[in-house]
Amino acid sequence: MRIRLLIFLTYLLVVCTSAAAQTTRKGIKLGIINGRASYLPKPHYSDELKNLCAHGKVEIKLLIDEKGEVYGAKAISGDELLFESALEAATKAKFRVYDDIPPIKTRGILVYNYPSETKCVDVGVVNKKAINLPKPIINGNAIIERPTEIPVRIVIDLSGTVVAVRALKGHPLIRRDLENAARKARFSPTLIDSKPFRIKATIVYKIKTDRTVEL
C-alpha cells in the first residue's frame, strides 16, 4: 500500500513540475483581455478600408510579458483587410501588472470592432459572374516559383462597376498587375428584392510559373 502511495505521489510531483514549466514558458491564458489594458490605442480605420467594405470584429491573440508589454501578436479571426491596422494597434497596447501577484507572462485575446459605415452585401467569389473579366499581364520581372492563387477584394457599385480593389497577398509587382486588371472588370447590377445593392466580392487569380493567369 505504501509503495503504491509513493508511486502515486511521485507521479503527481512529475505532473505538477511539468505543468509549472509549461506555465512559465507559455504564460497563463486569460481569455478576452480588453478590460485589463492600461493603454489600448484604437486601430487606424482608413477611408480605403471603409471603401472596401472592411468591417466587423477582429480578434488578435497576444503574448504579454511580466511588465505588461506585448511581445507577440497574431490575428486569428475577422476580415483579412483589417489585420494590419489591428495588429499595429495591438502591439502598442499595455496591460496592468498587479503588485499583489508575482510577475508572470500571460496570453489573451484582444477584440476590436470596426463599425460598418457603408452597407455592402458579401457575395463571395465572382469570377463566373463577370460580364467582362480581363486577364492580367504579370510583370516580366516577377518570378513565380510555383503555381499560386491570389484573391483580390473588390467592391462593385450599383451599376456593376468596380470602385475599389485590394489584393490580399502576393509580391507588390504582382499585386499591382492584378489590381489593375480587377478595376477593369464589369458586372451586372446585383439585385436583392428587385433593388440594386453595393457588393463586396472576391476575384481569384490562378497564376502559373510561366506568369500566365487562369480565371
C-alpha positions in Angstrom: 0.0 0.0 0.0 2.8 2.4 0.9 4.6 1.6 -2.3 1.5 2.4 -4.4 1.1 5.7 -2.5 4.7 6.6 -3.0 4.4 5.9 -6.8 1.2 8.0 -6.9 2.9 10.9 -5.1 5.9 10.7 -7.4 3.6 10.8 -10.4 1.8 13.9 -9.1 5.2 15.6 -8.5 6.3 15.0 -12.1 2.9 16.2 -13.5 2.9 19.4 -11.4 6.5 20.2 -12.2 5.8 19.8 -15.9 2.7 21.9 -15.7 4.6 24.6 -13.8 7.3 24.6 -16.5 4.7 25.0 -19.2 3.1 27.9 -17.5 6.4 29.6 -17.1 7.3 29.0 -20.8 3.9 30.0 -22.4 2.2 32.1 -19.8 -1.3 31.9 -18.3 -4.3 32.1 -20.6 -6.7 34.8 -19.7 -9.4 34.9 -22.4 -10.6 38.3 -23.7 -8.3 41.0 -22.1 -9.6 44.3 -23.3 -10.6 45.2 -19.8 -7.2 44.5 -18.4 -5.5 47.1 -20.7 -3.9 50.2 -19.1 -3.3 51.6 -22.6 -5.4 50.5 -25.6 -4.9 52.5 -28.7 -7.6 52.4 -31.4 -6.6 50.9 -34.7 -6.5 53.2 -37.7 -9.6 52.8 -39.9 -8.7 54.4 -43.2 -11.0 55.6 -45.8 -9.6 53.0 -48.1 -10.7 50.2 -45.8 -14.1 51.8 -45.4 -14.5 52.0 -49.2 -13.5 48.3 -49.4 -16.4 47.5 -47.0 -14.0 46.1 -44.5 -15.7 45.9 -41.1 -16.7 43.7 -38.2 -14.9 42.0 -35.3 -11.2 41.2 -35.4 -9.6 39.1 -32.8 -5.8 39.3 -32.0 -4.0 36.7 -29.9 -1.5 38.4 -27.7 1.6 37.3 -25.7 2.2 39.7 -22.8 5.4 39.8 -20.7 5.9 40.3 -17.0 5.9 44.1 -17.4 2.5 44.1 -19.2 4.0 44.8 -22.6 3.1 42.9 -25.8 5.9 40.7 -27.2 3.8 38.7 -29.7 0.6 39.2 -31.7 -1.3 37.2 -34.3 -4.6 37.9 -36.0 -6.9 34.8 -35.6 -10.3 35.9 -37.0 -12.0 38.7 -38.9 -11.7 40.5 -42.2 -8.1 40.0 -43.5 -8.0 43.6 -44.8 -8.3 44.8 -41.2 -5.5 42.6 -39.8 -2.6 45.0 -40.5 -4.2 48.0 -38.7 -5.4 45.8 -35.8 -2.0 44.3 -35.3 -0.3 47.7 -35.4 -2.6 48.9 -32.6 -2.4 45.7 -30.6 1.4 45.6 -30.4 1.4 49.1 -28.8 -1.1 48.1 -26.0 0.0 47.9 -22.4 -1.6 45.8 -19.6 -1.9 46.2 -15.8 0.6 44.5 -13.5 -0.8 43.9 -10.0 1.5 44.4 -7.0 0.0 41.5 -5.0 0.6 39.0 -7.8 4.1 37.7 -8.8 5.0 38.9 -12.3 4.1 36.3 -14.9 3.7 36.1 -18.6 0.1 35.9 -19.9 -1.8 35.1 -23.0 -5.1 36.5 -24.2 -7.4 37.7 -26.9 -7.8 41.4 -27.8 -11.0 42.2 -29.7 -11.5 45.2 -32.0 -14.8 46.1 -33.6 -14.8 48.1 -36.8 -18.2 49.7 -37.4 -19.9 49.3 -40.7 -20.2 52.7 -42.3 -21.1 51.5 -45.8 -23.8 48.9 -46.4 -22.4 46.1 -48.6 -23.5 42.6 -49.4 -20.8 40.0 -49.4 -21.3 37.6 -52.3 -18.0 35.7 -52.2 -16.1 34.7 -55.4 -17.5 36.3 -58.6 -15.2 35.0 -61.3 -18.0 33.3 -63.2 -20.5 36.2 -62.7 -18.5 38.8 -64.5 -19.7 40.3 -67.8 -16.1 41.2 -68.6 -13.1 39.9 -66.6 -9.8 40.8 -68.2 -6.7 38.6 -67.7 -3.9 40.5 -66.0 -0.4 40.7 -67.7 2.1 39.8 -65.0 5.3 41.9 -64.8 8.2 40.2 -66.6 10.4 40.8 -63.6 8.2 38.7 -61.3 9.4 35.2 -60.5 6.7 32.6 -59.9 8.4 29.6 -58.2 5.2 27.6 -58.0 1.5 27.9 -59.1 -0.4 30.2 -56.7 -3.8 31.7 -56.2 -4.2 35.3 -55.2 -7.6 36.7 -54.1 -8.4 40.3 -54.9 -11.1 42.0 -52.8 -13.3 44.2 -54.9 -16.3 46.4 -54.3 -19.0 46.7 -57.1 -21.3 49.7 -57.1 -25.0 49.8 -58.0 -24.2 50.0 -61.7 -21.9 46.9 -61.7 -18.7 49.0 -61.9 -15.7 48.1 -59.7 -15.0 51.0 -57.5 -12.4 49.7 -55.0 -9.8 46.9 -55.2 -7.1 45.4 -52.9 -5.1 42.2 -53.5 -5.0 40.2 -50.2 -1.4 38.8 -50.7 1.4 38.4 -53.2 4.5 40.3 -54.3 3.9 44.1 -54.8 4.6 43.8 -58.6 2.1 41.0 -59.0 -0.5 42.7 -56.7 -0.4 45.9 -58.8 -1.0 43.9 -62.0 -3.9 42.0 -60.5 -5.5 45.2 -59.1 -5.2 47.0 -62.4 -7.0 44.1 -64.1 -9.6 43.8 -61.4 -10.5 47.5 -61.8 -11.5 46.9 -65.4 -13.9 44.0 -64.6 -17.6 44.7 -65.2 -20.7 43.1 -63.7 -24.4 43.2 -64.0 -26.1 45.1 -61.1 -26.8 42.8 -58.2 -30.5 42.8 -57.3 -31.9 41.9 -53.9 -35.7 42.1 -53.7 -35.5 43.9 -57.1 -33.2 46.6 -55.7 -29.6 47.1 -56.7 -27.0 46.8 -53.9 -23.4 47.7 -53.4 -21.4 44.4 -53.4 -18.3 43.2 -51.6 -16.8 40.3 -53.6 -13.6 38.5 -54.4 -11.9 37.7 -57.8 -9.4 34.7 -57.6 -6.5 34.7 -60.0 -4.6 31.5 -60.6 -1.0 32.3 -61.6 1.3 29.7 -63.2 5.0 29.6 -63.2 5.2 30.9 -66.7 3.2 34.0 -65.5 0.1 33.1 -67.4 -3.2 33.5 -65.5 -6.3 31.4 -65.2 -9.6 32.8 -64.1 
